[in-house]
Amino acid sequence: MRLGSKDLTVTAAPMFCIRTQALTAIIVIILMLTPIALVKTFPIMKAVAQVQSTDQPETLQNNALLLQGVNATAPAGRDEDIYTIPSGGDIYRITGEVFNNDTVRFGSVRVSATLIDSNGQTIGEGSAHTSPSGIQPGSQAPFEINIFNTSVKGGISAISNFTLQVNGNRQALTFR
């Protein structure tokens, strides 16, 4: 009986070593991933901009994300001012740039447009991410929202105004 118990002890020792090595490997992996887990995502920041008919385009902003160079264009490359609504075509295109005026990165930056008719009623919506969708501090990224004629109640010619909203995840590293 003693011999069998010795065999069991000899077999158990290497298995204990394997378990210890596996546990050590898991701890090392967890320690390597800890800095990634310390990235904190703040609630979505929003900038809402109402586009009004004026002679001069203006920069629309909040404290962190700025809308710049916003234009509305008709299809087939006919560039038109933001305040001139195209009367024909299949696509209503809104372009511009979002500038990160904050000290931290914004991820998943998305610009949303709400199309409004002459009665102030919502007649369509569209949105797009900036390219790239993450914006570093002091950097800018373009966006292009394409809204098809079939998704606008009354067609593109019914658009008299639109609002833009910018959403992004404010990200910062936290150290412990």
C-alpha positions in Angstrom: 0.0 0.0 0.0 2.8 2.4 0.8 4.2 2.0 -2.8 0.8 3.0 -4.3 0.6 6.1 -2.1 4.1 7.1 -3.1 3.1 6.9 -6.8 0.1 9.1 -6.1 2.4 11.7 -4.4 4.8 11.6 -7.4 1.9 12.2 -9.8 0.2 14.9 -7.8 3.4 17.1 -7.5 3.7 17.8 -11.3 0.0 18.4 -11.6 0.2 21.0 -8.7 3.1 22.7 -10.6 1.1 22.9 -13.8 -1.9 24.4 -11.9 0.5 26.9 -10.3 2.0 27.9 -13.6 -1.5 28.3 -15.2 -2.6 30.5 -12.3 0.6 32.6 -12.7 -0.1 33.0 -16.4 -3.6 34.2 -15.7 -2.4 36.7 -13.1 0.2 38.1 -15.6 -2.5 38.5 -18.3 -4.8 40.3 -15.9 -2.0 42.7 -14.9 -1.3 43.4 -18.6 -5.0 44.2 -19.4 -5.5 46.4 -16.3 -4.3 49.6 -18.0 -6.8 49.0 -20.8 -9.6 48.6 -18.3 -8.7 51.9 -16.7 -9.9 53.9 -19.7 -13.0 55.6 -18.5 -15.7 56.6 -20.9 -17.7 59.6 -19.9 -21.4 60.1 -20.8 -22.0 61.2 -24.4 -21.4 64.9 -24.9 -23.9 66.6 -27.2 -23.8 69.8 -29.3 -27.0 70.9 -30.8 -27.0 73.5 -33.6 -30.0 75.2 -35.2 -29.1 76.3 -38.7 -30.9 79.6 -39.5 -31.0 81.6 -42.7 -28.3 84.2 -42.5 -25.9 85.8 -44.9 -22.8 84.4 -43.3 -22.2 80.8 -42.2 -21.2 80.5 -38.6 -19.3 78.0 -36.5 -21.7 76.0 -34.3 -20.3 74.8 -31.1 -20.4 73.5 -27.5 -17.5 73.4 -25.1 -15.9 70.3 -26.6 -17.0 69.5 -30.2 -17.2 72.3 -32.8 -19.1 72.0 -36.1 -17.2 73.8 -38.9 -17.6 74.3 -42.6 -21.2 72.9 -42.8 -22.6 72.7 -46.3 -25.7 71.3 -47.9 -25.4 70.2 -51.5 -27.4 68.9 -54.3 -26.4 65.7 -56.2 -24.2 65.7 -59.3 -21.6 68.0 -57.8 -23.7 71.1 -57.8 -22.3 72.8 -54.7 -24.7 75.1 -53.1 -24.6 77.2 -50.0 -25.9 75.7 -46.7 -28.9 78.0 -46.9 -29.9 77.2 -50.5 -32.0 74.1 -50.6 -31.7 72.1 -53.8 -35.0 71.6 -55.7 -34.1 68.4 -57.6 -32.1 65.3 -57.3 -32.2 62.1 -55.4 -29.8 62.8 -52.5 -29.6 65.7 -50.0 -26.0 65.9 -48.8 -24.8 67.7 -45.6 -21.0 67.9 -45.1 -18.7 69.5 -42.7 -16.1 68.9 -40.0 -16.1 68.3 -36.3 -13.3 69.8 -34.3 -12.3 68.4 -30.9 -11.8 71.5 -28.8 -11.3 69.4 -25.6 -8.1 68.1 -23.9 -9.2 64.4 -24.3 -10.1 62.1 -27.1 -13.7 61.6 -28.3 -14.7 58.2 -29.7 -17.7 57.3 -31.9 -18.4 60.8 -33.0 -21.7 60.9 -34.9 -23.4 63.9 -36.5 -27.2 63.6 -36.8 -29.4 65.8 -39.0 -33.2 66.5 -38.6 -34.8 67.9 -41.7 -37.6 70.4 -41.2 -40.2 71.7 -43.6 -41.6 75.3 -43.9 -44.2 74.5 -41.2 -41.5 73.5 -38.7 -42.4 69.8 -38.9 -39.8 67.1 -39.0 -39.8 65.5 -42.4 -36.7 63.3 -42.3 -33.6 62.4 -40.5 -30.1 61.1 -41.2 -26.8 60.6 -39.5 -23.2 59.6 -40.1 -20.0 59.0 -38.1 -17.0 61.3 -38.7 -14.1 59.7 -40.6 -12.3 58.6 -38.5 -15.0 58.2 -35.8 -12.5 59.0 -33.0 -11.0 62.5 -32.8 -7.9 63.4 -30.8 -7.7 66.7 -28.9 -7.0 69.6 -31.3 -7.9 67.5 -34.4 -10.8 67.5 -36.7 -12.6 64.9 -38.8 -15.0 65.3 -41.7 -18.5 64.0 -41.9 -20.9 63.4 -44.8 -24.6 62.7 -44.3 -26.5 61.5 -47.3 -30.3 61.6 -47.2 -32.2 60.0 -50.0 -35.2 61.7 -51.6 -37.4 58.6 -50.8 -36.7 59.0 -47.0 -37.9 62.6 -46.9 -41.7 63.3 -46.5 -42.6 65.4 -49.5 -39.2 64.9 -51.1 -36.0 67.0 -51.0 -37.8 70.1 -52.3 -39.9 70.2 -49.0 -36.7 70.8 -46.9 -36.6 74.4 -45.6 -34.2 74.0 -42.7 -32.4 71.4 -40.6 -30.8 70.9 -37.2 -27.5 69.2 -36.5 -26.5 67.3 -33.3 -23.1 66.0 -32.5 -22.6 63.0 -30.1 -19.4 61.5 -29.0 -17.9 59.5 -26.1 -15.5 61.6 -24.1 -12.6 59.4 -23.1 -9.9 60.0 -20.5 -7.2 57.8 -18.9 -7.5 57.4 -15.2 -4.5 56.4 -13.0 -4.7 54.7 -9.7 
